[in-house]
Amino acid sequence: RPRGGVVGDLTGFVASTYMRGVPFVQVPTPLLAMVDASVGGKTAINTPMGKNLVGAFHQPTVVFMDMGFLDGFSKRDPVRAEREFRAGIAEIIKTGAIWDKSLFEVCEQKVDQIQSREHGILNEIVRRSVAIKAEVVTLDPKEGGLRGILNWGHTIGHAIEGLCGMADYADGLLHGECVAIGMVLESNLARALGLMTPAMVGRVVRCIEAYKLPTKMPPQLHIDKIMAKMMGDKKNIGGK
């Protein structure tokens, strides 16, 4: 079963190490892989300590995307396909929120067209999301500073994802679902720090909820476990 970025991450990691690096091509099929994992050259595998802790930067030679793949998933397993699709939308919402107000507004205003998978609107939001990520990656290819903004929602989100996966809660949470929760929690933290207004936080939450994405931390998880998991995040500097 295709998952957002797993195949590309593993293939890219192998390609980065075999003969000290060979070319590879990305053909992402789930929406999440299209807008996130396939672009930027990050390749990695997970370990019990956390996500993406063993890997390398290795850019694909080319990335091919076709919205038709999304239709195929819907026919084979419509329930799972819907969850996977919404998980991909979470990353597009993130991209609009951090970089492109008009892209965020499209996500706010065209919920029905996006959720019905109209190819015209999907082509637009995927193309814009990928272009933004490519621009950020070009400016900061190895995450020395600016590229960190692409991880909005991911610091808390990765911790939730790692704990849910290890504890095997029900069906588990998908990456995009964890990022959605992370964006809400990090927005509330930003509001407490005076970096976001209540109105801004409200827009983020409403947009995420419009796509039926989760916004609250799973009740089984305790904050102490989340904090401990976050301490292993590779973006930490000096233990913070």
N, C-alpha and C positions, 0 to 999 in steps of 0.2 A: 504494500500500500504506500503510495507516495506521501511523504511528509515534507513540511516546509523547510527545505534546505538540507535535509539529511544526506541525500544522495550526492548533491553538489559539494557539500562540505567534505564528505569522505573522499570523493573522487579528486577534488582539488588538493586535499592533503596528501594523498598518494602521489599525485602528479608533481607536487612540490618537492617530494623526497626522492622519488625514483630517478636515478642517474643525476641527482642534484637538481632536478627540475626539468619536466617536459611540458610541452603545450597541452592545454585541454580546453574543451568547449563546454559552456553551460547551456543546457536546454531545460530551464525550470518549467515545471508543469503546474504545481499549486500556486495560487496567488501569492502566498507568503514568500515562497522561494523567488518569485518574479521580482517583487519589490524590495526584498531584503537580502537573502543569503547569496543570490546569484551575482550581485553587483558589489564591487569593492575589494575583492581579492582576499577576504578573510576565509581561511580554511581551518577546520579544527575538528577534534573529536572530544566528547565529554569524558570526564572521569568521575569517580565517586565523590571527589572533593568539590566538583562544580562543573559548570558548562564551559566548553571551549578552552580548556586549560592546556591542551596539547595541540599545537597547530602551527601554521605559517602564513605569511602574506604571499599569495601567489595569484596573480591576475589571470583570468581566463582570456584566451585569444579573442573570443567573440561570445556574445550571449544572444540566443534566439528566444523570442517569446511569441506565443500564439494564444489569443484569448479562447480559441476553439477548444483547447485542452480543458478549460473549466466546464464546458458543456458536457464533455465526456464523463467527467467525475460525477456530475449531477445525475446522470442516467444510471450509473453503476451502483452508487450508494448515496442517495440524496440527503439523508440525515447527516452522515459524516461529512459529505461534501459541503453542506451548508455551514457547519462549524469551521471547517478548514478555510472556507471563503471569508467568513467573518474575521477569522484570525488574521488573514492577510489585510483586510480593511483596517484593522487596528494599526498596522505599520504605516498605512497611507495617512491615517488621521494624525499619527505621530509626526510624520514628515511635514504635513501641512502646518501643524501647530508650531513646530520649531523654526520653519523657514519660509513658508509661503502662505500668507493669509488667504489668498484667493483659492488655493487648493483646499484649505481647511473649510472654506465656505461652500465649496462644491460638495464636500462630504456632508456638511450640515443640511444643504438645501436639496440634494438630489438622492435622498436615501432610497426611495422606491425604484428609481432607474438603476441605481447601483446594485441593489439587492436582487433585481430581476435580471441582472447580468447583461444589460444592453451593451453590445460590443463598442458602440461609439463612445459612451461615457467611460467604459472600462479602459479603452485605449487611451483616452485623455488622462485619466487619473494615474494609470500605471506609467505612461510615458513621462508625465510630470514628476512623479515620485522618483522614478529611476534617474531622471536628469538631475534632480536635486542631489540625490545621493552621489552620483558620479561627480558632480561639481565639488561637493564637500571632500570626497575621497581624493580628487585631483589636488586640492589645496593642502590636504593633510593625509597622505597615503598610508602612514603607519601609526595613526592615532596619537600624534604628539601633542594635540591640543584641541583644535576646532572639531575634529571628527568625533570627539566625545559627545557632542550634542545629539548624534544619531542614537545614542544609548539612553535617551530620555525614556523613562519608564522601565528600563532594563535592569537597573541596579536592584530594585526591589523585585521586579518581575522575574529575573533569573533566580533569585533566592527562593521565591515561591515555586517556580518551575522545578528547581532541584529538589526541594523538599517533597513536593507532591509526587514527583517521579519516584523518589526513593521510598516513600511511604505507601506508594501504590494506592492512592485514594481513588476509589471508584474507577472511572475511566481516565482519571488524570486530567490535567489542564494542558491545553495546547500553548505553544510559545506565544502566539498573538493574544490569547486570553490572559496570560500572565502579564504581558506587557500592558494590556488595557488596565488591569488592576494596578500595576505599577505607576502608570500615568496618573491615575486618580489619586493614589496615595502620595506620590511626589508632588502633585499639584496642591494638595492640601498642606503638605509640608512647606511648599513655596509660599502659600498664602500666610501661614503662620510666621514665616520669615519676612513678610512684607514684599515679596518678589512677584506675587500674582494677586490681583484683586479678586474678591468673591465672584464678581461677574465673569471674569475670565475662567475661573475654576468651574463655574456653573456651565459655561459653554462646552468645556472639555467633557464634563460628565454627561451632559445631555447628548452630545454627539456620539459618545461611546455607547450609551444606553440605547440610542436609536437603532443600532445594529445588533442589539440583544447580546452585547458582550458583557462579561462580569465586571463589576466595579468594586467589589468588596473582597477582602482577604478571606480565604477559606477558614471557617470557624475552628477547624482542627489544628490550625497552625498557631503557635504561640510566638509573640513578638521576640522573645529571647532567641528562639531558633532562627527566626528571620535575620536578626542582627548578627548572630554567629555565622550564618551562611554568607551574609553580605561582607563580612570581614575577609573572606577569601576572594572577593571580586578583584579582577585583574586591573580595574581602573583606580583602585585605592592607591594613595600616595602617602607614605609616612604613617601607615596604620589608620588613615582617615578616609 
